[in-house]
Protein backbone atom coordinates (compact mmCIF):
# COMPACT_ATOMS: atom_id res chain seq x y z
CA UNK A 1 0.00 0.00 0.00
CA UNK A 2 2.83 2.41 0.86
CA UNK A 3 4.59 1.67 -2.46
CA UNK A 4 1.33 2.18 -4.33
CA UNK A 5 0.88 5.61 -2.72
CA UNK A 6 4.45 6.56 -3.69
CA UNK A 7 3.70 5.68 -7.31
CA UNK A 8 0.19 7.19 -7.52
CA UNK A 9 1.26 10.50 -5.92
CA UNK A 10 3.65 11.60 -8.70
CA UNK A 11 1.33 10.22 -11.40
CA UNK A 12 -1.58 12.28 -10.01
CA UNK A 13 0.62 15.39 -10.03
CA UNK A 14 1.67 14.80 -13.61
CA UNK A 15 -1.96 14.19 -14.57
CA UNK A 16 -3.07 17.50 -13.03
CA UNK A 17 -0.32 19.42 -14.84
CA UNK A 18 -1.20 17.79 -18.16
CA UNK A 19 -4.91 18.56 -17.63
CA UNK A 20 -4.34 22.28 -17.05
CA UNK A 21 -1.76 22.50 -19.85
CA UNK A 22 -4.27 20.91 -22.23
CA UNK A 23 -7.00 23.25 -21.02
CA UNK A 24 -4.71 26.22 -21.51
CA UNK A 25 -3.74 25.01 -24.99
CA UNK A 26 -7.40 24.70 -25.97
CA UNK A 27 -8.29 28.13 -24.57
CA UNK A 28 -5.38 29.87 -26.31
CA UNK A 29 -6.30 28.33 -29.66
CA UNK A 30 -9.97 29.17 -29.07
CA UNK A 31 -9.48 32.75 -27.96
CA UNK A 32 -6.56 33.68 -30.13
CA UNK A 33 -6.97 31.81 -33.44
CA UNK A 34 -4.76 34.28 -35.29
CA UNK A 35 -1.96 34.13 -32.74
CA UNK A 36 0.09 31.73 -34.81
CA UNK A 37 0.15 34.26 -37.65
CA UNK A 38 1.63 37.13 -35.59
CA UNK A 39 4.03 35.42 -33.18
CA UNK A 40 6.48 32.57 -32.93
CA UNK A 41 5.79 29.08 -31.59
CA UNK A 42 8.00 29.89 -28.59
CA UNK A 43 5.83 32.83 -27.49
CA UNK A 44 2.72 30.77 -28.03
CA UNK A 45 4.06 27.92 -25.89
CA UNK A 46 5.10 30.42 -23.23
CA UNK A 47 1.60 31.90 -23.19
CA UNK A 48 0.03 28.43 -22.94
CA UNK A 49 2.31 27.47 -20.05
CA UNK A 50 1.66 30.73 -18.19
CA UNK A 51 -2.11 30.49 -18.64
CA UNK A 52 -2.05 26.83 -17.55
CA UNK A 53 -0.13 27.75 -14.41
CA UNK A 54 -2.57 30.56 -13.60
CA UNK A 55 -5.58 28.28 -14.12
CA UNK A 56 -4.09 25.52 -11.95
CA UNK A 57 -3.15 27.86 -9.10
CA UNK A 58 -6.51 29.67 -9.24
CA UNK A 59 -8.39 26.37 -9.10
CA UNK A 60 -6.32 25.11 -6.18
CA UNK A 61 -6.85 28.43 -4.39
CA UNK A 62 -10.63 28.24 -4.80
CA UNK A 63 -10.75 24.62 -3.63
CA UNK A 64 -8.59 25.54 -0.66
CA UNK A 65 -10.89 28.43 0.24
CA UNK A 66 -13.96 26.16 0.14
CA UNK A 67 -12.41 23.53 2.38
CA UNK A 68 -10.84 26.18 4.62
CA UNK A 69 -14.23 27.81 5.13
CA UNK A 70 -15.77 24.46 6.05
CA UNK A 71 -12.85 23.70 8.39
CA UNK A 72 -13.16 27.10 10.07
CA UNK A 73 -16.89 26.57 10.60
CA UNK A 74 -16.28 23.19 12.23
CA UNK A 75 -13.46 24.64 14.30
CA UNK A 76 -15.68 27.46 15.61
CA UNK A 77 -18.44 24.96 16.50
CA UNK A 78 -15.96 22.89 18.51
CA UNK A 79 -14.51 25.94 20.28
CA UNK A 80 -18.01 27.15 21.16
CA UNK A 81 -18.87 23.72 22.60
CA UNK A 82 -15.73 23.74 24.76
CA UNK A 83 -16.63 27.23 26.03
CA UNK A 84 -20.12 25.99 26.94
CA UNK A 85 -18.64 23.06 28.86
CA UNK A 86 -16.23 25.38 30.70
CA UNK A 87 -19.27 27.40 31.87
CA UNK A 88 -20.93 24.30 33.31
CA UNK A 89 -23.24 23.39 30.43
CA UNK A 90 -22.69 19.64 30.15
CA UNK A 91 -25.68 19.08 27.85
CA UNK A 92 -23.57 20.03 24.83
CA UNK A 93 -23.93 17.57 21.94
CA UNK A 94 -21.76 18.13 18.86
CA UNK A 95 -23.12 16.99 15.51
CA UNK A 96 -20.73 17.72 12.64
CA UNK A 97 -23.05 16.48 9.93
CA UNK A 98 -21.67 14.23 7.25
CA UNK A 99 -18.06 14.14 8.37
CA UNK A 100 -16.47 10.74 7.92
CA UNK A 101 -16.03 8.85 11.20
CA UNK A 102 -12.33 8.59 10.48
CA UNK A 103 -11.97 12.36 10.11
CA UNK A 104 -9.88 14.00 12.89
CA UNK A 105 -12.65 16.52 13.62
CA UNK A 106 -15.22 13.71 13.91
CA UNK A 107 -12.99 11.90 16.43
CA UNK A 108 -12.49 15.15 18.34
CA UNK A 109 -16.24 15.84 18.41
CA UNK A 110 -16.93 12.32 19.68
CA UNK A 111 -14.37 12.78 22.47
CA UNK A 112 -15.91 16.12 23.46
CA UNK A 113 -19.39 14.53 23.57
CA UNK A 114 -18.07 11.73 25.79
CA UNK A 115 -16.32 14.24 28.04
CA UNK A 116 -19.45 16.36 28.39
CA UNK A 117 -21.52 13.29 29.25
CA UNK A 118 -19.05 12.10 31.89
CA UNK A 119 -18.74 15.59 33.39
CA UNK A 120 -22.52 15.77 33.52
CA UNK A 121 -22.65 12.50 35.45
CA UNK A 122 -19.95 13.73 37.83
CA UNK A 123 -21.89 16.95 38.39
CA UNK A 124 -25.02 14.96 39.23
CA UNK A 125 -23.02 12.86 41.69
CA UNK A 126 -21.54 16.01 43.24
CA UNK A 127 -24.95 17.60 43.68
CA UNK A 128 -26.37 14.39 45.14
CA UNK A 129 -23.42 14.12 47.50
CA UNK A 130 -23.83 17.71 48.72
CA UNK A 131 -27.58 17.21 49.12
CA UNK A 132 -27.05 14.03 51.15
CA UNK A 133 -24.38 15.58 53.36
CA UNK A 134 -26.61 18.60 53.99
CA UNK A 135 -29.52 16.34 54.90
CA UNK A 136 -27.43 14.16 57.22
CA UNK A 137 -26.01 17.20 59.00
CA UNK A 138 -29.30 19.10 59.18
CA UNK A 139 -31.19 16.29 60.93
CA UNK A 140 -29.03 16.06 64.10
CA UNK A 141 -28.53 19.83 64.17
CA UNK A 142 -32.30 20.34 64.18
CA UNK A 143 -32.65 17.90 67.08
CA UNK A 144 -29.84 19.52 69.05
CA UNK A 145 -31.27 23.00 68.52
CA UNK A 146 -34.79 21.93 69.44
CA UNK A 147 -33.88 20.08 72.64
CA UNK A 148 -31.38 22.78 73.65
CA UNK A 149 -34.23 25.30 73.53
CA UNK A 150 -36.44 22.90 75.46
CA UNK A 151 -33.83 22.81 78.24
CA UNK A 152 -34.37 26.54 78.76
CA UNK A 153 -37.76 25.72 80.25
CA UNK A 154 -37.33 25.97 84.01
CA UNK A 155 -40.42 23.85 84.61
CA UNK A 156 -38.85 20.67 83.22
CA UNK A 157 -38.60 17.75 85.61
CA UNK A 158 -35.14 16.26 86.29
CA UNK A 159 -36.03 13.14 84.28
CA UNK A 160 -37.16 15.20 81.27
CA UNK A 161 -34.03 17.31 81.47
CA UNK A 162 -31.84 14.20 81.59
CA UNK A 163 -33.73 12.70 78.65
CA UNK A 164 -33.21 15.82 76.51
CA UNK A 165 -29.52 15.97 77.42
CA UNK A 166 -29.10 12.31 76.42
CA UNK A 167 -30.69 13.06 73.04
CA UNK A 168 -28.34 16.02 72.50
CA UNK A 169 -25.32 13.85 73.35
CA UNK A 170 -26.51 11.09 71.00
CA UNK A 171 -27.03 13.51 68.13
CA UNK A 172 -23.64 15.11 68.79
CA UNK A 173 -21.99 11.69 68.58
CA UNK A 174 -23.87 11.06 65.35
CA UNK A 175 -22.50 14.29 63.88
CA UNK A 176 -19.00 13.40 64.99
CA UNK A 177 -19.22 9.96 63.37
CA UNK A 178 -20.53 11.49 60.16
CA UNK A 179 -17.59 13.89 60.07
CA UNK A 180 -15.09 11.10 60.77
CA UNK A 181 -16.58 8.87 58.08
CA UNK A 182 -16.57 11.65 55.49
CA UNK A 183 -12.93 12.42 56.22
CA UNK A 184 -12.06 8.73 56.13
CA UNK A 185 -13.83 8.14 52.82
CA UNK A 186 -12.24 11.24 51.27
CA UNK A 187 -8.81 10.08 52.40
CA UNK A 188 -9.35 6.55 51.06
CA UNK A 189 -10.38 7.91 47.66
CA UNK A 190 -7.31 10.11 47.42
CA UNK A 191 -3.98 8.88 46.08
CA UNK A 192 -2.18 9.79 49.30
CA UNK A 193 -3.88 7.58 51.86
CA UNK A 194 -1.20 5.60 53.75
CA UNK A 195 -1.19 1.90 52.94
CA UNK A 196 1.01 -0.05 55.37
CA UNK A 197 0.98 -3.76 54.58
CA UNK A 198 2.49 -6.39 56.87
CA UNK A 199 2.29 -10.14 57.40
CA UNK A 200 -0.15 -10.99 60.18
CA UNK A 201 -2.58 -13.69 61.31
CA UNK A 202 -6.01 -12.81 59.94
CA UNK A 203 -7.78 -15.40 62.10
CA UNK A 204 -6.41 -13.77 65.27
CA UNK A 205 -7.54 -10.35 64.05
CA UNK A 206 -11.10 -11.63 63.53
CA UNK A 207 -11.09 -13.23 66.99
CA UNK A 208 -10.02 -9.89 68.47
CA UNK A 209 -12.80 -8.03 66.66
CA UNK A 210 -15.36 -10.50 68.03
CA UNK A 211 -14.06 -10.09 71.60
CA UNK A 212 -13.93 -6.29 71.43
CA UNK A 213 -17.60 -6.19 70.36
CA UNK A 214 -18.73 -8.82 72.88
CA UNK A 215 -20.85 -6.39 74.94
CA UNK A 216 -22.90 -5.51 71.86
CA UNK A 217 -23.77 -9.04 70.75
CA UNK A 218 -24.15 -10.36 74.28
CA UNK A 219 -26.49 -7.47 75.04
CA UNK A 220 -28.87 -8.77 72.35
CA UNK A 221 -28.30 -12.40 73.38
CA UNK A 222 -26.87 -13.14 69.94
CA UNK A 223 -24.74 -16.22 69.38
CA UNK A 224 -21.50 -15.52 67.47
CA UNK A 225 -19.83 -18.58 65.96
CA UNK A 226 -16.31 -18.19 64.49
CA UNK A 227 -15.14 -20.83 62.00
CA UNK A 228 -11.59 -19.68 61.29
CA UNK A 229 -8.69 -21.33 59.53
CA UNK A 230 -5.18 -20.28 60.54
CA UNK A 231 -4.24 -17.90 57.74
CA UNK A 232 -1.43 -15.36 57.43
CA UNK A 233 -2.15 -12.48 55.08
CA UNK A 234 -0.05 -9.63 53.73
CA UNK A 235 -2.28 -6.55 54.01
CA UNK A 236 -2.96 -3.32 55.91
CA UNK A 237 -4.12 -4.59 59.30
CA UNK A 238 -5.63 -1.28 60.44
CA UNK A 239 -7.72 -0.85 57.31
CA UNK A 240 -9.01 -4.43 57.34
CA UNK A 241 -9.81 -4.11 61.03
CA UNK A 242 -12.25 -1.33 60.05
CA UNK A 243 -13.83 -3.68 57.50
CA UNK A 244 -14.45 -6.53 59.98
CA UNK A 245 -15.64 -4.15 62.71
CA UNK A 246 -18.12 -2.46 60.40
CA UNK A 247 -19.48 -5.75 59.05
CA UNK A 248 -19.89 -7.17 62.55
CA UNK A 249 -21.64 -3.99 63.76
CA UNK A 250 -24.08 -4.26 60.84
CA UNK A 251 -24.79 -7.91 61.60
CA UNK A 252 -25.42 -7.14 65.27
CA UNK A 253 -27.57 -4.11 64.45
CA UNK A 254 -29.90 -5.96 62.10
CA UNK A 255 -30.12 -9.29 63.92
CA UNK A 256 -32.95 -9.74 66.42
CA UNK A 257 -32.42 -10.98 69.94
CA UNK A 258 -31.46 -14.65 70.26
CA UNK A 259 -30.31 -14.65 66.65
CA UNK A 260 -26.94 -15.89 65.42
CA UNK A 261 -23.93 -14.61 63.48
CA UNK A 262 -21.39 -16.89 61.82
CA UNK A 263 -17.95 -15.58 60.83
CA UNK A 264 -15.93 -17.90 58.62
CA UNK A 265 -12.41 -17.64 57.24
CA UNK A 266 -10.86 -19.93 54.65
CA UNK A 267 -8.29 -19.95 51.90
CA UNK A 268 -9.40 -20.42 48.29
CA UNK A 269 -6.47 -20.61 45.88
CA UNK A 270 -4.45 -17.39 46.19
CA UNK A 271 -7.25 -15.61 48.01
CA UNK A 272 -8.57 -15.50 51.55
CA UNK A 273 -12.36 -15.49 51.89
CA UNK A 274 -14.18 -14.02 54.90
CA UNK A 275 -17.94 -14.41 55.33
CA UNK A 276 -20.31 -12.73 57.80
CA UNK A 277 -23.65 -14.55 57.90
CA UNK A 278 -26.48 -13.38 60.14
CA UNK A 279 -30.09 -14.40 60.77
CA UNK A 280 -31.29 -10.81 60.58
CA UNK A 281 -34.10 -9.16 58.69
CA UNK A 282 -32.40 -9.48 55.30
CA UNK A 283 -32.11 -7.07 52.38
CA UNK A 284 -34.43 -6.75 49.40
CA UNK A 285 -33.08 -7.44 45.90
CA UNK A 286 -33.48 -3.77 45.00
CA UNK A 287 -31.51 -2.59 48.03
CA UNK A 288 -28.74 -5.11 47.37
CA UNK A 289 -27.90 -3.17 44.20
CA UNK A 290 -27.27 0.04 46.16
CA UNK A 291 -26.06 -0.81 49.68
CA UNK A 292 -22.44 0.08 48.86
CA UNK A 293 -23.39 3.53 47.57
CA UNK A 294 -22.74 6.60 49.70
CA UNK A 295 -25.57 7.56 52.05
CA UNK A 296 -27.81 4.77 50.80
CA UNK A 297 -30.08 3.37 53.50
CA UNK A 298 -32.47 0.51 53.00
CA UNK A 299 -34.38 1.29 56.19
CA UNK A 300 -37.78 0.17 54.91
CA UNK A 301 -36.58 -3.20 53.74
CA UNK A 302 -34.41 -3.95 56.74
CA UNK A 303 -36.45 -2.22 59.45
CA UNK A 304 -33.48 -0.10 60.38
CA UNK A 305 -34.44 1.94 63.35
CA UNK A 306 -30.89 2.58 64.42
CA UNK A 307 -29.18 5.72 63.24
CA UNK A 308 -26.43 5.74 60.63
CA UNK A 309 -24.98 7.89 57.89
CA UNK A 310 -24.98 5.27 55.15
CA UNK A 311 -21.22 5.62 54.68
CA UNK A 312 -20.02 2.50 56.49
CA UNK A 313 -20.37 0.03 53.62
CA UNK A 314 -18.96 2.58 51.16
CA UNK A 315 -15.83 2.72 53.31
CA UNK A 316 -15.75 -1.08 53.54
CA UNK A 317 -15.97 -1.45 49.75
CA UNK A 318 -13.24 1.13 49.18
CA UNK A 319 -10.84 -0.59 51.59
CA UNK A 320 -11.49 -3.97 49.98
CA UNK A 321 -10.83 -2.47 46.53
CA UNK A 322 -7.57 -0.94 47.80
CA UNK A 323 -6.50 -4.52 48.52
CA UNK A 324 -7.61 -5.56 45.00
CA UNK A 325 -10.36 -7.65 46.56
CA UNK A 326 -14.08 -8.05 46.01
CA UNK A 327 -17.15 -7.84 48.24
CA UNK A 328 -20.53 -9.43 47.55
CA UNK A 329 -23.88 -9.61 49.31
CA UNK A 330 -26.46 -12.41 49.32
CA UNK A 331 -29.68 -11.91 51.22
CA UNK A 332 -33.38 -12.70 51.45
CA UNK A 333 -35.92 -10.71 53.39
CA UNK A 334 -36.70 -12.36 56.70
CA UNK A 335 -33.96 -14.99 56.28
CA UNK A 336 -30.70 -13.13 56.87
CA UNK A 337 -27.68 -11.83 55.02
CA UNK A 338 -24.25 -13.09 53.98
CA UNK A 339 -21.45 -10.66 53.13
CA UNK A 340 -18.46 -12.27 51.39
CA UNK A 341 -15.07 -10.56 51.18
CA UNK A 342 -12.31 -12.04 49.02
CA UNK A 343 -8.78 -10.60 49.24
CA UNK A 344 -5.46 -11.77 47.73
CA UNK A 345 -3.25 -13.41 50.35
CA UNK A 346 -0.11 -11.64 49.23
CA UNK A 347 -1.30 -8.50 47.45
CA UNK A 348 1.60 -6.23 46.53
CA UNK A 349 4.27 -8.60 47.82
C-alpha positions in Angstrom: 0.0 0.0 0.0 2.8 2.4 0.9 4.6 1.7 -2.5 1.3 2.2 -4.3 0.9 5.6 -2.7 4.5 6.6 -3.7 3.7 5.7 -7.3 0.2 7.2 -7.5 1.3 10.5 -5.9 3.7 11.6 -8.7 1.3 10.2 -11.4 -1.6 12.3 -10.0 0.6 15.4 -10.0 1.7 14.8 -13.6 -2.0 14.2 -14.6 -3.1 17.5 -13.0 -0.3 19.4 -14.8 -1.2 17.8 -18.2 -4.9 18.6 -17.6 -4.3 22.3 -17.1 -1.8 22.5 -19.8 -4.3 20.9 -22.2 -7.0 23.2 -21.0 -4.7 26.2 -21.5 -3.7 25.0 -25.0 -7.4 24.7 -26.0 -8.3 28.1 -24.6 -5.4 29.9 -26.3 -6.3 28.3 -29.7 -10.0 29.2 -29.1 -9.5 32.8 -28.0 -6.6 33.7 -30.1 -7.0 31.8 -33.4 -4.8 34.3 -35.3 -2.0 34.1 -32.7 0.1 31.7 -34.8 0.2 34.3 -37.7 1.6 37.1 -35.6 4.0 35.4 -33.2 6.5 32.6 -32.9 5.8 29.1 -31.6 8.0 29.9 -28.6 5.8 32.8 -27.5 2.7 30.8 -28.0 4.1 27.9 -25.9 5.1 30.4 -23.2 1.6 31.9 -23.2 0.0 28.4 -22.9 2.3 27.5 -20.0 1.7 30.7 -18.2 -2.1 30.5 -18.6 -2.1 26.8 -17.6 -0.1 27.8 -14.4 -2.6 30.6 -13.6 -5.6 28.3 -14.1 -4.1 25.5 -11.9 -3.2 27.9 -9.1 -6.5 29.7 -9.2 -8.4 26.4 -9.1 -6.3 25.1 -6.2 -6.8 28.4 -4.4 -10.6 28.2 -4.8 -10.7 24.6 -3.6 -8.6 25.5 -0.7 -10.9 28.4 0.2 -14.0 26.2 0.1 -12.4 23.5 2.4 -10.8 26.2 4.6 -14.2 27.8 5.1 -15.8 24.5 6.1 -12.9 23.7 8.4 -13.2 27.1 10.1 -16.9 26.6 10.6 -16.3 23.2 12.2 -13.5 24.6 14.3 -15.7 27.5 15.6 -18.4 25.0 16.5 -16.0 22.9 18.5 -14.5 25.9 20.3 -18.0 27.1 21.2 -18.9 23.7 22.6 -15.7 23.7 24.8 -16.6 27.2 26.0 -20.1 26.0 26.9 -18.6 23.1 28.9 -16.2 25.4 30.7 -19.3 27.4 31.9 -20.9 24.3 33.3 -23.2 23.4 30.4 -22.7 19.6 30.1 -25.7 19.1 27.8 -23.6 20.0 24.8 -23.9 17.6 21.9 -21.8 18.1 18.9 -23.1 17.0 15.5 -20.7 17.7 12.6 -23.0 16.5 9.9 -21.7 14.2 7.2 -18.1 14.1 8.4 -16.5 10.7 7.9 -16.0 8.9 11.2 -12.3 8.6 10.5 -12.0 12.4 10.1 -9.9 14.0 12.9 -12.7 16.5 13.6 -15.2 13.7 13.9 -13.0 11.9 16.4 -12.5 15.2 18.3 -16.2 15.8 18.4 -16.9 12.3 19.7 -14.4 12.8 22.5 -15.9 16.1 23.5 -19.4 14.5 23.6 -18.1 11.7 25.8 -16.3 14.2 28.0 -19.5 16.4 28.4 -21.5 13.3 29.3 -19.1 12.1 31.9 -18.7 15.6 33.4 -22.5 15.8 33.5 -22.7 12.5 35.5 -19.9 13.7 37.8 -21.9 16.9 38.4 -25.0 15.0 39.2 -23.0 12.9 41.7 -21.5 16.0 43.2 -24.9 17.6 43.7 -26.4 14.4 45.1 -23.4 14.1 47.5 -23.8 17.7 48.7 -27.6 17.2 49.1 -27.1 14.0 51.1 -24.4 15.6 53.4 -26.6 18.6 54.0 -29.5 16.3 54.9 -27.4 14.2 57.2 -26.0 17.2 59.0 -29.3 19.1 59.2 -31.2 16.3 60.9 -29.0 16.1 64.1 -28.5 19.8 64.2 -32.3 20.3 64.2 -32.6 17.9 67.1 -29.8 19.5 69.1 -31.3 23.0 68.5 -34.8 21.9 69.4 -33.9 20.1 72.6 -31.4 22.8 73.6 -34.2 25.3 73.5 -36.4 22.9 75.5 -33.8 22.8 78.2 -34.4 26.5 78.8 -37.8 25.7 80.2 -37.3 26.0 84.0 -40.4 23.8 84.6 -38.8 20.7 83.2 -38.6 17.8 85.6 -35.1 16.3 86.3 -36.0 13.1 84.3 -37.2 15.2 81.3 -34.0 17.3 81.5 -31.8 14.2 81.6 -33.7 12.7 78.6 -33.2 15.8 76.5 -29.5 16.0 77.4 -29.1 12.3 76.4 -30.7 13.1 73.0 -28.3 16.0 72.5 -25.3 13.8 73.3 -26.5 11.1 71.0 -27.0 13.5 68.1 -23.6 15.1 68.8 -22.0 11.7 68.6 -23.9 11.1 65.3 -22.5 14.3 63.9 -19.0 13.4 65.0 -19.2 10.0 63.4 -20.5 11.5 60.2 -17.6 13.9 60.1 -15.1 11.1 60.8 -16.6 8.9 58.1 -16.6 11.6 55.5 -12.9 12.4 56.2 -12.1 8.7 56.1 -13.8 8.1 52.8 -12.2 11.2 51.3 -8.8 10.1 52.4 -9.4 6.6 51.1 -10.4 7.9 47.7 -7.3 10.1 47.4 -4.0 8.9 46.1 -2.2 9.8 49.3 -3.9 7.6 51.9 -1.2 5.6 53.7 -1.2 1.9 52.9 1.0 -0.1 55.4 1.0 -3.8 54.6 2.5 -6.4 56.9 2.3 -10.1 57.4 -0.1 -11.0 60.2 -2.6 -13.7 61.3 -6.0 -12.8 59.9 -7.8 -15.4 62.1 -6.4 -13.8 65.3 -7.5 -10.3 64.1 -11.1 -11.6 63.5 -11.1 -13.2 67.0 -10.0 -9.9 68.5 -12.8 -8.0 66.7 -15.4 -10.5 68.0 -14.1 -10.1 71.6 -13.9 -6.3 71.4 -17.6 -6.2 70.4 -18.7 -8.8 72.9 -20.8 -6.4 74.9 -22.9 -5.5 71.9 -23.8 -9.0 70.7 -24.2 -10.4 74.3 -26.5 -7.5 75.0 -28.9 -8.8 72.4 -28.3 -12.4 73.4 -26.9 -13.1 69.9 -24.7 -16.2 69.4 -21.5 -15.5 67.5 -19.8 -18.6 66.0 -16.3 -18.2 64.5 -15.1 -20.8 62.0 -11.6 -19.7 61.3 -8.7 -21.3 59.5 -5.2 -20.3 60.5 -4.2 -17.9 57.7 -1.4 -15.4 57.4 -2.2 -12.5 55.1 -0.1 -9.6 53.7 -2.3 -6.6 54.0 -3.0 -3.3 55.9 -4.1 -4.6 59.3 -5.6 -1.3 60.4 -7.7 -0.8 57.3 -9.0 -4.4 57.3 -9.8 -4.1 61.0 -12.3 -1.3 60.0 -13.8 -3.7 57.5 -14.5 -6.5 60.0 -15.6 -4.2 62.7 -18.1 -2.5 60.4 -19.5 -5.7 59.0 -19.9 -7.2 62.6 -21.6 -4.0 63.8 -24.1 -4.3 60.8 -24.8 -7.9 61.6 -25.4 -7.1 65.3 -27.6 -4.1 64.4 -29.9 -6.0 62.1 -30.1 -9.3 63.9 -32.9 -9.7 66.4 -32.4 -11.0 69.9 -31.5 -14.7 70.3 -30.3 -14.6 66.7 -26.9 -15.9 65.4 -23.9 -14.6 63.5 -21.4 -16.9 61.8 -17.9 -15.6 60.8 -15.9 -17.9 58.6 -12.4 -17.6 57.2 -10.9 -19.9 54.7 -8.3 -20.0 51.9 -9.4 -20.4 48.3 -6.5 -20.6 45.9 -4.5 -17.4 46.2 -7.3 -15.6 48.0 -8.6 -15.5 51.6 -12.4 -15.5 51.9 -14.2 -14.0 54.9 -17.9 -14.4 55.3 -20.3 -12.7 57.8 -23.6 -14.6 57.9 -26.5 -13.4 60.1 -30.1 -14.4 60.8 -31.3 -10.8 60.6 -34.1 -9.2 58.7 -32.4 -9.5 55.3 -32.1 -7.1 52.4 -34.4 -6.8 49.4 -33.1 -7.4 45.9 -33.5 -3.8 45.0 -31.5 -2.6 48.0 -28.7 -5.1 47.4 -27.9 -3.2 44.2 -27.3 0.0 46.2 -26.1 -0.8 49.7 -22.4 0.1 48.9 -23.4 3.5 47.6 -22.7 6.6 49.7 -25.6 7.6 52.1 -27.8 4.8 50.8 -30.1 3.4 53.5 -32.5 0.5 53.0 -34.4 1.3 56.2 -37.8 0.2 54.9 -36.6 -3.2 53.7 -34.4 -4.0 56.7 -36.5 -2.2 59.4 -33.5 -0.1 60.4 -34.4 1.9 63.3 -30.9 2.6 64.4 -29.2 5.7 63.2 -26.4 5.7 60.6 -25.0 7.9 57.9 -25.0 5.3 55.1 -21.2 5.6 54.7 -20.0 2.5 56.5 -20.4 0.0 53.6 -19.0 2.6 51.2 -15.8 2.7 53.3 -15.7 -1.1 53.5 -16.0 -1.4 49.7 -13.2 1.1 49.2 -10.8 -0.6 51.6 -11.5 -4.0 50.0 -10.8 -2.5 46.5 -7.6 -0.9 47.8 -6.5 -4.5 48.5 -7.6 -5.6 45.0 -10.4 -7.6 46.6 -14.1 -8.0 46.0 -17.2 -7.8 48.2 -20.5 -9.4 47.6 -23.9 -9.6 49.3 -26.5 -12.4 49.3 -29.7 -11.9 51.2 -33.4 -12.7 51.5 -35.9 -10.7 53.4 -36.7 -12.4 56.7 -34.0 -15.0 56.3 -30.7 -13.1 56.9 -27.7 -11.8 55.0 -24.2 -13.1 54.0 -21.4 -10.7 53.1 -18.5 -12.3 51.4 -15.1 -10.6 51.2 -12.3 -12.0 49.0 -8.8 -10.6 49.2 -5.5 -11.8 47.7 -3.3 -13.4 50.4 -0.1 -11.6 49.2 -1.3 -8.5 47.4 1.6 -6.2 46.5 4.3 -8.6 47.8 
